[in-house]
C-alpha cells in the first residue's frame, strides 16, 4: 500500500538512510539525481502522515550518502558514508531528534576505517545502548569483514 502523505516530503534521492522511532520515520542525507550530496533530515509522523523537515543546529553533519544510521532512543547515530570516490568518512555524529541538535562524537580508541555501505544496529537499546557496525566497502571498493562495537 502506498499511503497518501502531506507536508513537504524529502526530495528524490538514493543511498540515504531510513530509521524508525516511536511513531516517526526519519530520513537522513543521500544523493539526489544531480550528484548533489545531502545532509537534510525529514520526519514523517505515521499517525498523521505529515512530512516535515527538521531544522538542525550544532556540529552539523556534512553532506553524505552510503552512510549507516542507528537509532537509540531519541538519538540517531550516523556513521561513515561518502561524497565522491575520493572522500569516505569514518566519523560519527549524533542527532537529538527532539531538539534537532547534531553532535560530532569522537570515540577514544579503535575507530573503524573510512567506509560506506556499512551495516549498523543497536544491541538491546533499552538497557545497554551498544552500537555495532559491520563491514562496508573501502576506497578500493573492497568488501570489509570487520566489526566494531561502541558503548554509548
N, C-alpha and C positions, 0 to 999 in steps of 0.2 A: 504494500500500500504506500502510495506517495502522499504524505499529508500536505494540506494547504497551510502555508505559513504566512505571516505578515511581518511588518517591520523591514529592516534592512539586512538581508542575508549576506554572507560572505561572497565576494566576487568569485567567479570560476577559478579553480586552482588545482594543482596536483602536489603530491609529496608534502602535504600538510598533516597535522595530527588532529585527532578527534578524541575527546575524553568526556566521560560522564561523571557527574557528581550530583547527588540528590536528584532533583527534577530538572537538571540542566545538562545541556550538551555544549561543549566548549571546543571551538575550532581555533587552532593557532598556526599562523605562518603558512608556508608553502611557496609555490612558484606559479605565477599567473601565465597566461597564454603568450605573453610578450617577453618571457625570460626575466621577469622582474621578481625579485625575492621579497617576501612579505614577513612582517612580524606582528600583524594585527591580531586581535583577539575578538571573536564573535561568540555570543552566547544565545542559545535557543532555550527558552523556558518551555519545557514539554507539557506543562499544564495549560498554557495559553497559546502555544505555538507562535510566539512572537520572538523575532530575532532582534538583538541589539549589539552594537559594537561597544566593547568595554574600553573606556578611556583609561589609559595606563600611565604610570609615572614611576619614578625611582631610577634604578640602574637598568635602563631599557634593554630588552632583548634585541640583539642585532638581527636583521632580516635573515631568514634561512629556510631551507627545505630539507627533507630527508632526515629530520630530527626525530627524537623519541620524546613523548610526553607521558609522565607518570603522575597519577592523581593520588594525593594523600590528604584526606580531609578537604579543607577549603583551599589547600595549596596544590599547585601544579608545578612539577619539576620538568624542565626542558633540558635535554642533553644532546650534544652533537649536532650533526647536520652539515650542510654545505651552502655555498653561494655560487661557486663555479668549480671547475675541475681542480683548480689550484688552491682553493680555500676551504678546508674542512675545519670543523670545530670540535674541541673536546671540553668545552665549557659547560657549566651547569647553572641554570637560572631557576629561580622560584617565583611564582606568581601567586599572590594572595588574591583569590577571586572575589573576596568581599570588598577589598579596598582598591584593587587594580594596581597595587604596588609590586614592581619587579625588584628582586634582589639577586645580585650575582653571588652565587655560593662558591666558596673556594675550599674544596676538600684539602686536608692537610697532607695526605700521603697517598701514594699508589693510585694515581689517576689514570684512567684509560687513555689510550692514544686518540688522536683526532679520527673521526669516523662518521659515516652516515648509514642509514638503513639499519640502525641498531634496534634491537628489541628491548623493551623495558617494562617492568611491572613492580608492584609493591607487595612485599610479603606481609601478611597479617596487618593491614593498615589500622586496625582498631587497637592493636597492642604495641607492636614493635616499630613500625614505620621504617622497615629496611627496604631500600630501593635496590633493584637488581637490573643490571644491563648486560646483555649477552650479544656477542658477535657484532655484526655490521660489516662494513666494507671500508678499506683504506684508500689512499690516494691512487694506488696502483690497481684499484678495482679488485683486490684480492679479498676473499671472504675471511673474516676473522673468527676464531673459535674460542675466544676468551670470555671470562665472566667476571664482573665486578659487583661488589656489594657496597652500599653506602648506608651507614646507620645515621638516621636523621636526628 
